[in-house]
Amino acid sequence: MQNDPNAPRYSRQVLFPPIGEAGQRRLLESTVVLVGCGALGASLGEQMARAGVGRLRLIDRDVVEESNLGRQALYTAQDAADHLPKAAALAGHLEEFNPDITVEPRVSDLNASTIRDLLDGADLVLDGCDNFDTRYLLNDWCVSSGRPWVYGACVASRGLTAVIVPGQTPCLRCLFPEPPPAGAAETCDTSGIIAPAATVVAALQAAEAIKILTGNLEAVRPTLFSIELWPFRIFEFGGKDPSPRADCTCCGKREFVWLDTTDRARVLTYCGRDAVQVVPASRGRAFDLDAVERRLAPSFAVRRNAYVLKVEVPDHTLTVFDDGRALISGTGDADRARALYDQYVGS
Ligand SMILES: [Zn+2]
């Protein structure tokens, strides 16, 4: 039965005194938005669905690839062979083991123009994303609307996480006033990653999320926390009870520069991956993926499902989504990617 806190699947969690039946009921009435369905996101999605979060929205712009299967929970070789979008594939797997909750996959790019729609109604936001632009945008939205979020990042054998409860704990810009310069941060595509690093960070994030959602705020770990698995070390920053910074641009002065910028770059380069995402300037205008398929199919190898078209052109693969975005692989150059987009997809 939907929304039944006494369902057998939740019985062991309900036995845990800080949660109990009242906490389980709160989980079932909650809406959690998961931003990014990669290694962190897939694991977070699994834990939130098993915990019984009543409404779970999954946002991701990418498709499942074979190189994801070494660490990204739940995805299958068939998902990769079918080029399924991660949000749709993950939603399908979550429904297989918890059909009683509502799962909303959104195959979309989260940016300043889409964030209000994508995060609408969120009681809590979980960060499973892979770039700082998105995290600073999330921080702006969460602080401006007073919603908690849980930051998470992992690379190689280590990870970092922080709980941000607006007005009570430091926000991301209290901790790091500006993001690192583009290309300066290590990524899983350049430094690699072992699966346990992602799993442990996702577990730490999920535990804090469950505390917040069940009303156990006093148990929340308010500091920035870093864990290194190889060799094992943990670090905690910010003392026992850190406060938001009064001079913080975001939560102190309430200037939401990431949220208020509507003309962010339309081309996003994936560091170290030899692929570039192109977001057409005409967002919001209808995009006809069928027409693109009809145009390209006579001349090129085209594979297609309901969400995505993949076409092999000389030296490049274009993965075109039904909202008009495209991933251009085989180049790291933004101008070249834009040119290929215009050449094959059209704008
Ligand atoms: Zn702040």
Residues whose N, C-alpha, C, O or C-beta is under 5 A from the ligand:
A	BS01	ZN	P170 C171 R173 C174 R245 C248 C250 C251 G252
